Amino acid sequence: MRTYFPVAYRLDKQTKYLIWYDDDADGVLTADGGVPVFRTLIHLRAFATEHALKLQKERPTHYDLDAVDRWRKVRGGKKSRYLKCNLLLDAWNLFGDISASTGRAFPGAASEANLLYQKLFYGLNLPSITPEGQHYTPAFSRAELQALRHICHQGLLLIRTATHIVRHLAVP
């Protein structure tokens, strides 16, 4: 049984909202060939009510895709090698869910990207994986950084092209 959650993301200096679901396979709500997004949480909740979607009442998970885009554009120097594994991994997962839900291509879903995904995942240093007192900082080659930038670029392109603003929604 699907459980629906509000998700907020910031991209191109705008915050928008979409509906993510947890099921046998996670994904995002789709309609009319894409992903409906909303300018406010109030509009998202009204849409969910109108379509009988039992939306969880928790605060939305927030993705800072502007930060991903800024990192993607940095070239050379120490800043290009510094990355927040959680920021990129969260975005990668969102892009993957959008790709799977819409049937649109995303290079992060390719098996060749698995090693990069694993490095980011282990870079989270989750207590269940990282031995106590140890810390893993992934090292990425220039080619890997270029591949990560490409994955981020394609993911950002995906979310820009797969989403559409829901308009003319009556809000109580």
mmCIF file of the C-alpha atoms, coordinates in Angstrom:
data_MODEL
# 
_entry.id   MODEL 
# 
loop_
_atom_site.group_PDB 
_atom_site.id 
_atom_site.type_symbol 
_atom_site.label_atom_id 
_atom_site.label_alt_id 
_atom_site.label_comp_id 
_atom_site.label_asym_id 
_atom_site.label_entity_id 
_atom_site.label_seq_id 
_atom_site.pdbx_PDB_ins_code 
_atom_site.Cartn_x 
_atom_site.Cartn_y 
_atom_site.Cartn_z 
_atom_site.occupancy 
_atom_site.B_iso_or_equiv 
_atom_site.pdbx_formal_charge 
_atom_site.auth_seq_id 
_atom_site.auth_comp_id 
_atom_site.auth_asym_id 
_atom_site.auth_atom_id 
_atom_site.pdbx_PDB_model_num 
ATOM 1   C CA . MET A 1 1   ? 0.000   0.000  0.000   1.00 0.00 ? 1   MET A CA 1 
ATOM 2   C CA . ARG A 1 2   ? 1.374   3.353  -0.995  1.00 0.00 ? 2   ARG A CA 1 
ATOM 3   C CA . THR A 1 3   ? 2.183   5.954  1.605   1.00 0.00 ? 3   THR A CA 1 
ATOM 4   C CA . TYR A 1 4   ? 2.378   9.537  0.258   1.00 0.00 ? 4   TYR A CA 1 
ATOM 5   C CA . PHE A 1 5   ? 4.745   12.230 1.490   1.00 0.00 ? 5   PHE A CA 1 
ATOM 6   C CA . PRO A 1 6   ? 5.209   15.902 0.600   1.00 0.00 ? 6   PRO A CA 1 
ATOM 7   C CA . VAL A 1 7   ? 8.636   16.783 -0.789  1.00 0.00 ? 7   VAL A CA 1 
ATOM 8   C CA . ALA A 1 8   ? 10.060  20.272 -1.216  1.00 0.00 ? 8   ALA A CA 1 
ATOM 9   C CA . TYR A 1 9   ? 12.888  21.113 -3.557  1.00 0.00 ? 9   TYR A CA 1 
ATOM 10  C CA . ARG A 1 10  ? 14.690  24.334 -4.358  1.00 0.00 ? 10  ARG A CA 1 
ATOM 11  C CA . LEU A 1 11  ? 15.815  24.776 -7.943  1.00 0.00 ? 11  LEU A CA 1 
ATOM 12  C CA . ASP A 1 12  ? 16.468  27.924 -9.949  1.00 0.00 ? 12  ASP A CA 1 
ATOM 13  C CA . LYS A 1 13  ? 15.865  29.953 -6.771  1.00 0.00 ? 13  LYS A CA 1 
ATOM 14  C CA . GLN A 1 14  ? 12.292  28.671 -6.455  1.00 0.00 ? 14  GLN A CA 1 
ATOM 15  C CA . THR A 1 15  ? 10.854  26.225 -3.961  1.00 0.00 ? 15  THR A CA 1 
ATOM 16  C CA . LYS A 1 16  ? 8.353   23.757 -5.361  1.00 0.00 ? 16  LYS A CA 1 
ATOM 17  C CA . TYR A 1 17  ? 6.577   20.736 -3.941  1.00 0.00 ? 17  TYR A CA 1 
ATOM 18  C CA . LEU A 1 18  ? 5.855   17.275 -5.266  1.00 0.00 ? 18  LEU A CA 1 
ATOM 19  C CA . ILE A 1 19  ? 4.371   14.066 -3.908  1.00 0.00 ? 19  ILE A CA 1 
ATOM 20  C CA . TRP A 1 20  ? 6.714   11.143 -3.250  1.00 0.00 ? 20  TRP A CA 1 
ATOM 21  C CA . TYR A 1 21  ? 5.453   7.696  -2.349  1.00 0.00 ? 21  TYR A CA 1 
ATOM 22  C CA . ASP A 1 22  ? 6.799   4.706  -0.515  1.00 0.00 ? 22  ASP A CA 1 
ATOM 23  C CA . ASP A 1 23  ? 5.700   1.310  -1.801  1.00 0.00 ? 23  ASP A CA 1 
ATOM 24  C CA . ASP A 1 24  ? 7.263   -1.898 -3.106  1.00 0.00 ? 24  ASP A CA 1 
ATOM 25  C CA . ALA A 1 25  ? 9.038   0.482  -5.463  1.00 0.00 ? 25  ALA A CA 1 
ATOM 26  C CA . ASP A 1 26  ? 9.450   4.106  -4.370  1.00 0.00 ? 26  ASP A CA 1 
ATOM 27  C CA . GLY A 1 27  ? 8.519   6.865  -6.764  1.00 0.00 ? 27  GLY A CA 1 
ATOM 28  C CA . VAL A 1 28  ? 6.835   10.182 -7.359  1.00 0.00 ? 28  VAL A CA 1 
ATOM 29  C CA . LEU A 1 29  ? 3.251   10.844 -8.304  1.00 0.00 ? 29  LEU A CA 1 
ATOM 30  C CA . THR A 1 30  ? 2.784   11.308 -12.041 1.00 0.00 ? 30  THR A CA 1 
ATOM 31  C CA . ALA A 1 31  ? -0.060  12.757 -14.078 1.00 0.00 ? 31  ALA A CA 1 
ATOM 32  C CA . ASP A 1 32  ? -0.478  13.929 -17.655 1.00 0.00 ? 32  ASP A CA 1 
ATOM 33  C CA . GLY A 1 33  ? 2.864   12.443 -18.713 1.00 0.00 ? 33  GLY A CA 1 
ATOM 34  C CA . GLY A 1 34  ? 4.939   14.125 -16.032 1.00 0.00 ? 34  GLY A CA 1 
ATOM 35  C CA . VAL A 1 35  ? 5.309   15.003 -12.386 1.00 0.00 ? 35  VAL A CA 1 
ATOM 36  C CA . PRO A 1 36  ? 2.820   17.515 -10.997 1.00 0.00 ? 36  PRO A CA 1 
ATOM 37  C CA . VAL A 1 37  ? 4.495   20.133 -8.814  1.00 0.00 ? 37  VAL A CA 1 
ATOM 38  C CA . PHE A 1 38  ? 3.021   22.888 -6.699  1.00 0.00 ? 38  PHE A CA 1 
ATOM 39  C CA . ARG A 1 39  ? 4.156   26.359 -5.739  1.00 0.00 ? 39  ARG A CA 1 
ATOM 40  C CA . THR A 1 40  ? 2.964   25.961 -2.137  1.00 0.00 ? 40  THR A CA 1 
ATOM 41  C CA . LEU A 1 41  ? 2.448   23.182 0.354   1.00 0.00 ? 41  LEU A CA 1 
ATOM 42  C CA . ILE A 1 42  ? -1.162  24.350 0.708   1.00 0.00 ? 42  ILE A CA 1 
ATOM 43  C CA . HIS A 1 43  ? -1.737  23.659 -2.992  1.00 0.00 ? 43  HIS A CA 1 
ATOM 44  C CA . LEU A 1 44  ? -0.089  20.250 -2.726  1.00 0.00 ? 44  LEU A CA 1 
ATOM 45  C CA . ARG A 1 45  ? -2.285  19.307 0.240   1.00 0.00 ? 45  ARG A CA 1 
ATOM 46  C CA . ALA A 1 46  ? -5.417  20.534 -1.563  1.00 0.00 ? 46  ALA A CA 1 
ATOM 47  C CA . PHE A 1 47  ? -4.496  18.418 -4.595  1.00 0.00 ? 47  PHE A CA 1 
ATOM 48  C CA . ALA A 1 48  ? -3.931  15.370 -2.388  1.00 0.00 ? 48  ALA A CA 1 
ATOM 49  C CA . THR A 1 49  ? -7.317  15.876 -0.718  1.00 0.00 ? 49  THR A CA 1 
ATOM 50  C CA . GLU A 1 50  ? -9.058  16.378 -4.068  1.00 0.00 ? 50  GLU A CA 1 
ATOM 51  C CA . HIS A 1 51  ? -7.542  13.132 -5.387  1.00 0.00 ? 51  HIS A CA 1 
ATOM 52  C CA . ALA A 1 52  ? -8.110  11.130 -2.168  1.00 0.00 ? 52  ALA A CA 1 
ATOM 53  C CA . LEU A 1 53  ? -4.390  10.675 -1.511  1.00 0.00 ? 53  LEU A CA 1 
ATOM 54  C CA . LYS A 1 54  ? -3.720  10.104 2.158   1.00 0.00 ? 54  LYS A CA 1 
ATOM 55  C CA . LEU A 1 55  ? -0.765  12.415 2.586   1.00 0.00 ? 55  LEU A CA 1 
ATOM 56  C CA . GLN A 1 56  ? 1.439   11.997 5.657   1.00 0.00 ? 56  GLN A CA 1 
ATOM 57  C CA . LYS A 1 57  ? 1.253   15.036 7.909   1.00 0.00 ? 57  LYS A CA 1 
ATOM 58  C CA . GLU A 1 58  ? 4.978   15.356 8.524   1.00 0.00 ? 58  GLU A CA 1 
ATOM 59  C CA . ARG A 1 59  ? 7.064   18.274 7.328   1.00 0.00 ? 59  ARG A CA 1 
ATOM 60  C CA . PRO A 1 60  ? 8.326   17.859 3.780   1.00 0.00 ? 60  PRO A CA 1 
ATOM 61  C CA . THR A 1 61  ? 11.753  16.467 3.097   1.00 0.00 ? 61  THR A CA 1 
ATOM 62  C CA . HIS A 1 62  ? 13.754  19.276 1.474   1.00 0.00 ? 62  HIS A CA 1 
ATOM 63  C CA . TYR A 1 63  ? 16.226  18.941 -1.404  1.00 0.00 ? 63  TYR A CA 1 
ATOM 64  C CA . ASP A 1 64  ? 18.561  21.841 -2.222  1.00 0.00 ? 64  ASP A CA 1 
ATOM 65  C CA . LEU A 1 65  ? 19.060  21.274 -5.930  1.00 0.00 ? 65  LEU A CA 1 
ATOM 66  C CA . ASP A 1 66  ? 20.487  24.786 -6.335  1.00 0.00 ? 66  ASP A CA 1 
ATOM 67  C CA . ALA A 1 67  ? 23.404  23.639 -4.151  1.00 0.00 ? 67  ALA A CA 1 
ATOM 68  C CA . VAL A 1 68  ? 23.828  20.567 -6.367  1.00 0.00 ? 68  VAL A CA 1 
ATOM 69  C CA . ASP A 1 69  ? 23.835  22.819 -9.427  1.00 0.00 ? 69  ASP A CA 1 
ATOM 70  C CA . ARG A 1 70  ? 26.414  25.150 -7.840  1.00 0.00 ? 70  ARG A CA 1 
ATOM 71  C CA . TRP A 1 71  ? 28.702  22.202 -7.003  1.00 0.00 ? 71  TRP A CA 1 
ATOM 72  C CA . ARG A 1 72  ? 28.294  20.848 -10.535 1.00 0.00 ? 72  ARG A CA 1 
ATOM 73  C CA . LYS A 1 73  ? 29.506  24.118 -12.054 1.00 0.00 ? 73  LYS A CA 1 
ATOM 74  C CA . VAL A 1 74  ? 32.708  24.422 -9.956  1.00 0.00 ? 74  VAL A CA 1 
ATOM 75  C CA . ARG A 1 75  ? 35.775  23.533 -11.987 1.00 0.00 ? 75  ARG A CA 1 
ATOM 76  C CA . GLY A 1 76  ? 39.242  22.847 -10.631 1.00 0.00 ? 76  GLY A CA 1 
ATOM 77  C CA . GLY A 1 77  ? 40.769  23.567 -7.250  1.00 0.00 ? 77  GLY A CA 1 
ATOM 78  C CA . LYS A 1 78  ? 39.919  22.152 -3.856  1.00 0.00 ? 78  LYS A CA 1 
ATOM 79  C CA . LYS A 1 79  ? 36.269  23.235 -4.016  1.00 0.00 ? 79  LYS A CA 1 
ATOM 80  C CA . SER A 1 80  ? 35.604  20.951 -6.976  1.00 0.00 ? 80  SER A CA 1 
ATOM 81  C CA . ARG A 1 81  ? 36.766  17.923 -4.998  1.00 0.00 ? 81  ARG A CA 1 
ATOM 82  C CA . TYR A 1 82  ? 34.850  18.904 -1.872  1.00 0.00 ? 82  TYR A CA 1 
ATOM 83  C CA . LEU A 1 83  ? 31.396  17.487 -1.983  1.00 0.00 ? 83  LEU A CA 1 
ATOM 84  C CA . LYS A 1 84  ? 28.715  16.691 0.512   1.00 0.00 ? 84  LYS A CA 1 
ATOM 85  C CA . CYS A 1 85  ? 27.882  13.055 -0.024  1.00 0.00 ? 85  CYS A CA 1 
ATOM 86  C CA . ASN A 1 86  ? 24.408  13.431 1.504   1.00 0.00 ? 86  ASN A CA 1 
ATOM 87  C CA . LEU A 1 87  ? 23.539  16.363 -0.776  1.00 0.00 ? 87  LEU A CA 1 
ATOM 88  C CA . LEU A 1 88  ? 24.489  14.523 -3.962  1.00 0.00 ? 88  LEU A CA 1 
ATOM 89  C CA . LEU A 1 89  ? 23.114  11.169 -2.864  1.00 0.00 ? 89  LEU A CA 1 
ATOM 90  C CA . ASP A 1 90  ? 19.741  12.655 -1.862  1.00 0.00 ? 90  ASP A CA 1 
ATOM 91  C CA . ALA A 1 91  ? 19.468  14.419 -5.222  1.00 0.00 ? 91  ALA A CA 1 
ATOM 92  C CA . TRP A 1 92  ? 20.563  11.262 -7.061  1.00 0.00 ? 92  TRP A CA 1 
ATOM 93  C CA . ASN A 1 93  ? 17.828  9.259  -5.308  1.00 0.00 ? 93  ASN A CA 1 
ATOM 94  C CA . LEU A 1 94  ? 15.186  11.874 -6.158  1.00 0.00 ? 94  LEU A CA 1 
ATOM 95  C CA . PHE A 1 95  ? 16.298  11.925 -9.803  1.00 0.00 ? 95  PHE A CA 1 
ATOM 96  C CA . GLY A 1 96  ? 16.188  8.130  -9.868  1.00 0.00 ? 96  GLY A CA 1 
ATOM 97  C CA . ASP A 1 97  ? 12.637  8.066  -8.485  1.00 0.00 ? 97  ASP A CA 1 
ATOM 98  C CA . ILE A 1 98  ? 11.522  10.634 -11.074 1.00 0.00 ? 98  ILE A CA 1 
ATOM 99  C CA . SER A 1 99  ? 13.192  8.615  -13.829 1.00 0.00 ? 99  SER A CA 1 
ATOM 100 C CA . ALA A 1 100 ? 11.606  5.339  -12.727 1.00 0.00 ? 100 ALA A CA 1 
ATOM 101 C CA . SER A 1 101 ? 8.165   6.915  -12.298 1.00 0.00 ? 101 SER A CA 1 
ATOM 102 C CA . THR A 1 102 ? 8.142   8.715  -15.646 1.00 0.00 ? 102 THR A CA 1 
ATOM 103 C CA . GLY A 1 103 ? 10.115  6.237  -17.732 1.00 0.00 ? 103 GLY A CA 1 
ATOM 104 C CA . ARG A 1 104 ? 12.598  8.956  -18.678 1.00 0.00 ? 104 ARG A CA 1 
ATOM 105 C CA . ALA A 1 105 ? 16.290  8.175  -18.917 1.00 0.00 ? 105 ALA A CA 1 
ATOM 106 C CA . PHE A 1 106 ? 18.718  9.069  -16.120 1.00 0.00 ? 106 PHE A CA 1 
ATOM 107 C CA . PRO A 1 107 ? 22.405  8.051  -16.295 1.00 0.00 ? 107 PRO A CA 1 
ATOM 108 C CA . GLY A 1 108 ? 22.527  7.491  -12.537 1.00 0.00 ? 108 GLY A CA 1 
ATOM 109 C CA . ALA A 1 109 ? 20.342  4.422  -13.088 1.00 0.00 ? 109 ALA A CA 1 
ATOM 110 C CA . ALA A 1 110 ? 22.971  2.773  -15.309 1.00 0.00 ? 110 ALA A CA 1 
ATOM 111 C CA . SER A 1 111 ? 25.056  -0.017 -13.795 1.00 0.00 ? 111 SER A CA 1 
ATOM 112 C CA . GLU A 1 112 ? 28.242  1.895  -14.712 1.00 0.00 ? 112 GLU A CA 1 
ATOM 113 C CA . ALA A 1 113 ? 27.279  4.545  -12.155 1.00 0.00 ? 113 ALA A CA 1 
ATOM 114 C CA . ASN A 1 114 ? 26.987  2.055  -9.297  1.00 0.00 ? 114 ASN A CA 1 
ATOM 115 C CA . LEU A 1 115 ? 30.568  2.527  -8.047  1.00 0.00 ? 115 LEU A CA 1 
ATOM 116 C CA . LEU A 1 116 ? 30.071  6.303  -7.794  1.00 0.00 ? 116 LEU A CA 1 
ATOM 117 C CA . TYR A 1 117 ? 26.793  5.775  -5.952  1.00 0.00 ? 117 TYR A CA 1 
ATOM 118 C CA . GLN A 1 118 ? 28.499  3.382  -3.527  1.00 0.00 ? 118 GLN A CA 1 
ATOM 119 C CA . LYS A 1 119 ? 31.301  5.858  -2.807  1.00 0.00 ? 119 LYS A CA 1 
ATOM 120 C CA . LEU A 1 120 ? 28.744  8.550  -1.995  1.00 0.00 ? 120 LEU A CA 1 
ATOM 121 C CA . PHE A 1 121 ? 26.769  6.104  0.147   1.00 0.00 ? 121 PHE A CA 1 
ATOM 122 C CA . TYR A 1 122 ? 29.796  5.024  2.178   1.00 0.00 ? 122 TYR A CA 1 
ATOM 123 C CA . GLY A 1 123 ? 30.751  8.698  2.485   1.00 0.00 ? 123 GLY A CA 1 
ATOM 124 C CA . LEU A 1 124 ? 27.621  9.175  4.610   1.00 0.00 ? 124 LEU A CA 1 
ATOM 125 C CA . ASN A 1 125 ? 29.441  7.306  7.396   1.00 0.00 ? 125 ASN A CA 1 
ATOM 126 C CA . LEU A 1 126 ? 26.261  5.735  8.718   1.00 0.00 ? 126 LEU A CA 1 
ATOM 127 C CA . PRO A 1 127 ? 26.806  4.192  12.175  1.00 0.00 ? 127 PRO A CA 1 
ATOM 128 C CA . SER A 1 128 ? 25.446  0.857  10.957  1.00 0.00 ? 128 SER A CA 1 
ATOM 129 C CA . ILE A 1 129 ? 28.182  0.663  8.298   1.00 0.00 ? 129 ILE A CA 1 
ATOM 130 C CA . THR A 1 130 ? 31.168  2.690  9.532   1.00 0.00 ? 130 THR A CA 1 
ATOM 131 C CA . PRO A 1 131 ? 33.065  1.134  12.437  1.00 0.00 ? 131 PRO A CA 1 
ATOM 132 C CA . GLU A 1 132 ? 33.144  3.242  15.596  1.00 0.00 ? 132 GLU A CA 1 
ATOM 133 C CA . GLY A 1 133 ? 36.031  5.691  15.632  1.00 0.00 ? 133 GLY A CA 1 
ATOM 134 C CA . GLN A 1 134 ? 36.547  5.494  11.873  1.00 0.00 ? 134 GLN A CA 1 
ATOM 135 C CA . HIS A 1 135 ? 35.569  7.883  9.096   1.00 0.00 ? 135 HIS A CA 1 
ATOM 136 C CA . TYR A 1 136 ? 35.485  7.315  5.342   1.00 0.00 ? 136 TYR A CA 1 
ATOM 137 C CA . THR A 1 137 ? 36.112  10.198 2.969   1.00 0.00 ? 137 THR A CA 1 
ATOM 138 C CA . PRO A 1 138 ? 35.714  9.075  -0.627  1.00 0.00 ? 138 PRO A CA 1 
ATOM 139 C CA . ALA A 1 139 ? 38.413  10.101 -3.077  1.00 0.00 ? 139 ALA A CA 1 
ATOM 140 C CA . PHE A 1 140 ? 37.208  10.817 -6.593  1.00 0.00 ? 140 PHE A CA 1 
ATOM 141 C CA . SER A 1 141 ? 39.395  10.943 -9.678  1.00 0.00 ? 141 SER A CA 1 
ATOM 142 C CA . ARG A 1 142 ? 38.920  13.700 -12.245 1.00 0.00 ? 142 ARG A CA 1 
ATOM 143 C CA . ALA A 1 143 ? 37.046  11.252 -14.464 1.00 0.00 ? 143 ALA A CA 1 
ATOM 144 C CA . GLU A 1 144 ? 34.753  10.303 -11.570 1.00 0.00 ? 144 GLU A CA 1 
ATOM 145 C CA . LEU A 1 145 ? 34.101  13.952 -10.735 1.00 0.00 ? 145 LEU A CA 1 
ATOM 146 C CA . GLN A 1 146 ? 33.274  14.566 -14.384 1.00 0.00 ? 146 GLN A CA 1 
ATOM 147 C CA . ALA A 1 147 ? 30.891  11.591 -14.340 1.00 0.00 ? 147 ALA A CA 1 
ATOM 148 C CA . LEU A 1 148 ? 29.256  12.905 -11.131 1.00 0.00 ? 148 LEU A CA 1 
ATOM 149 C CA . ARG A 1 149 ? 28.813  16.332 -12.704 1.00 0.00 ? 149 ARG A CA 1 
ATOM 150 C CA . HIS A 1 150 ? 27.237  14.709 -15.752 1.00 0.00 ? 150 HIS A CA 1 
ATOM 151 C CA . ILE A 1 151 ? 24.858  12.677 -13.577 1.00 0.00 ? 151 ILE A CA 1 
ATOM 152 C CA . CYS A 1 152 ? 23.883  15.827 -11.649 1.00 0.00 ? 152 CYS A CA 1 
ATOM 153 C CA . HIS A 1 153 ? 23.445  17.815 -14.877 1.00 0.00 ? 153 HIS A CA 1 
ATOM 154 C CA . GLN A 1 154 ? 21.222  15.133 -16.393 1.00 0.00 ? 154 GLN A CA 1 
ATOM 155 C CA . GLY A 1 155 ? 19.236  14.798 -13.159 1.00 0.00 ? 155 GLY A CA 1 
ATOM 156 C CA . LEU A 1 156 ? 18.625  18.542 -13.018 1.00 0.00 ? 156 LEU A CA 1 
ATOM 157 C CA . LEU A 1 157 ? 17.606  18.499 -16.681 1.00 0.00 ? 157 LEU A CA 1 
ATOM 158 C CA . LEU A 1 158 ? 15.256  15.608 -15.911 1.00 0.00 ? 158 LEU A CA 1 
ATOM 159 C CA . ILE A 1 159 ? 13.482  17.406 -13.078 1.00 0.00 ? 159 ILE A CA 1 
ATOM 160 C CA . ARG A 1 160 ? 13.210  20.582 -15.149 1.00 0.00 ? 160 ARG A CA 1 
ATOM 161 C CA . THR A 1 161 ? 11.622  18.747 -18.092 1.00 0.00 ? 161 THR A CA 1 
ATOM 162 C CA . ALA A 1 162 ? 9.570   16.089 -16.290 1.00 0.00 ? 162 ALA A CA 1 
ATOM 163 C CA . THR A 1 163 ? 7.718   18.431 -13.928 1.00 0.00 ? 163 THR A CA 1 
ATOM 164 C CA . HIS A 1 164 ? 4.786   20.707 -14.592 1.00 0.00 ? 164 HIS A CA 1 
ATOM 165 C CA . ILE A 1 165 ? 3.165   23.253 -12.289 1.00 0.00 ? 165 ILE A CA 1 
ATOM 166 C CA . VAL A 1 166 ? -0.414  22.452 -11.332 1.00 0.00 ? 166 VAL A CA 1 
ATOM 167 C CA . ARG A 1 167 ? -2.501  25.577 -11.781 1.00 0.00 ? 167 ARG A CA 1 
ATOM 168 C CA . HIS A 1 168 ? -6.150  26.537 -11.227 1.00 0.00 ? 168 HIS A CA 1 
ATOM 169 C CA . LEU A 1 169 ? -6.509  24.534 -8.082  1.00 0.00 ? 169 LEU A CA 1 
ATOM 170 C CA . ALA A 1 170 ? -9.166  25.616 -5.643  1.00 0.00 ? 170 ALA A CA 1 
ATOM 171 C CA . VAL A 1 171 ? -7.653  26.025 -2.194  1.00 0.00 ? 171 VAL A CA 1 
ATOM 172 C CA . PRO A 1 172 ? -10.010 25.851 0.786   1.00 0.00 ? 172 PRO A CA 1 
# 
